[in-house]
Amino acid sequence: MPHTKNRNSVSQQTESSASSLLERRLKTLGIHSPLFYDEPIALVSAKGVWATDVTGRTYLDAYNNVPHVGHCNPVVIEAIQAQASRLNIHTRYLNSQVIDYSEELLATFGDGLEKVSFTNSGSEANDLAFRIANQRTGNTGIIVSDFSYHGNTSLLADVTTALPTRNGVSSNVRAIRIPDLDTADNDVSPAELFEIAIRELDAAIESLNSEGFGVSAFLFDPLFSTEGLCRLPDGYLHAVQQRIHAAGGLLISDEVQSGFGRTGDAMWGYELYELAPDLVTMGKPMGNGHPIGGVVTSADLLDEFGAANLYFNTFAGNPVSAAAGRAVLQVMKDEDLMANAQTTGNVLKEGLEKLAARFDFAGAVKGQGLFFGVELLPDQKSGLSAPAVTKKLVENMKDNRILISKVGRHETVLKIRPPLVFNKSHAEQLLEGLEAALHSI
Ligand SMILES: Cc1ncc(COP(=O)(O)O)c(C=O)c1O
């Protein structure tokens, strides 16, 4: 056996301290690999909504949406294990798992969204959606929100507006401001906000046309999660859809964060607005941590793309991934998790609104289902800026063993987005912890 430098075999992972892991991580993954918290947490295990760190401390997970049906869900584990011990192979052979999963997944969509192409991530799904849109429209112009993130491939780096990228958005991309009733100036009415936003969209379309790109697609997250959960003026997304279609472009609904029942009211975020997207992309919660994503679209669009492009993806839609995806849908149904998102979400919303009313530096409570944001303002007493208040709250919550995070243009919105198995007693614990953290500012 050749000598290996590995200290631990894969199955005998020793539990190093957070500080030694951090040191080794910086040496191996580099200093720019992002981490949460001033003092990062080293997690070793998790179950349901609870995550345990290397010191044995247990945290209530009110942040992570990837373990959608709960960390280490036994049904998902069993499905993965059973399929992995039977067969795992790429997708150029027939296998019932992926067909069963496709049928079950597609049954959650309405008319016109009838075919799926699997990918390994949300990024790959959005990348493929762009290619399909460009093929259909013959255009290359893309419109996105001016504070958004949709993935990490080269095509998606070109449309990234919320994170730094070396070149910024490329010349075929127009970034528009998404209207938010909560953050709009007080002297701007909802109707005016709507008009301003639509004028900006019209200008973006006009500019793409005049520069010869034309409009290929509007790519959007229906909850505008990265933007900080915008509260849209009525009819905004309908008007966007109408204008994008009139310009010859397609609508891509990125359901990586909003999909799989996250909002409680709908399986897919676009349904909240009664939109008819041409393409729907998904990822994160789809395999409960197993990497799987996908694009759902019409037969027409997929066939047209496939006739001109042989799209092959070695791992995407393999039998083990499909088994994981099926198990997620099964648990969602068996445990009625969309209804849970609604009822627990209502408890959380009410509690968050009551808390926000008691603290001067707490503003609008945004969101629904099991996805909430709380807008924070500067605190006059301590003199802390809004971003500083937000950061301090997130750190204090961690010290009180509750995981949440922050989003928004200036990182001034608390992000609360737990696994969908988060129940009323978890919600109450979160609210108690948040109350203590708010008092500590
Ligand atoms: C809305 C949205 N779309 C796409 C992505 C990219 O997904 P992935 O990291 O699986 O490539 C993300 C990731 O954060 C996301 O939030």
The ligand as an SDF file (V2000), in Angstrom:
LIG
                    3D

 16 16  0  0  0  0  0  0  0  0999 V2000
  -31.9470   31.2590   -6.4210 C   0  0  0  0  0  0  0  0  0  0  0  0
  -30.7370   30.4050   -6.6770 C   0  0  0  0  0  0  0  0  0  0  0  0
  -30.5340   29.9090   -7.8990 N   0  0  0  0  0  0  0  0  0  0  0  0
  -29.4810   29.1290   -8.1840 C   0  0  0  0  0  0  0  0  0  0  0  0
  -28.5250   28.8400   -7.2280 C   0  0  0  0  0  0  0  0  0  0  0  0
  -27.3570   27.9890   -7.5720 C   0  0  0  0  0  0  0  0  0  0  0  0
  -27.5510   26.6910   -7.1250 O   0  0  0  0  0  0  0  0  0  0  0  0
  -26.3160   25.7190   -6.9020 P   0  0  0  0  0  0  0  0  0  0  0  0
  -25.4820   26.2670   -5.8080 O   0  0  0  0  0  0  0  0  0  0  0  0
  -26.9610   24.3930   -6.5960 O   0  0  0  0  0  0  0  0  0  0  0  0
  -25.5750   25.6480   -8.1900 O   0  0  0  0  0  0  0  0  0  0  0  0
  -28.6880   29.3430   -5.9330 C   0  0  0  0  0  0  0  0  0  0  0  0
  -27.6800   29.0530   -4.8880 C   0  0  0  0  0  0  0  0  0  0  0  0
  -27.5660   29.6690   -3.8720 O   0  0  0  0  0  0  0  0  0  0  0  0
  -29.8230   30.1380   -5.6430 C   0  0  0  0  0  0  0  0  0  0  0  0
  -30.0390   30.6320   -4.4290 O   0  0  0  0  0  0  0  0  0  0  0  0
  1  2  1  0
  2  3  1  0
  2 15  2  0
  3  4  2  0
  4  5  1  0
  5  6  1  0
  5 12  2  0
  6  7  1  0
  7  8  1  0
  8  9  2  0
  8 10  1  0
  8 11  1  0
 12 13  1  0
 12 15  1  0
 13 14  2  0
 15 16  1  0
M  END
$$$$
